[in-house]
């Protein structure tokens, strides 16, 4: 069982009913279309009760989404993204 969550900077919108899978490519596209007028950046999160359950869906999780796992609640797993290809730039630093 997984939950899908769509978060923006100002509010949190969630698909609270359990479903049987992660934010996959199709769901990512549907949500992007649904919120195309949003002014805040969108964050797509799938929540799983455990890493064992997440493991069954690894091949379906869309790139550019996040995964939260209840048995490790202080961490997020990011699927791809430029900001994780190197160290974060310090504030005011030039690259």
Protein Blocks (a to p, Z undefined) as FASTA:
>chain_A
ZZdddddfkbccddfbccebdcdfklmmmmmmmmmmpmbdcddddddfbfklmmmmmmmp
cghiacddfklmmbccdeejjklmpccddehiaZZ
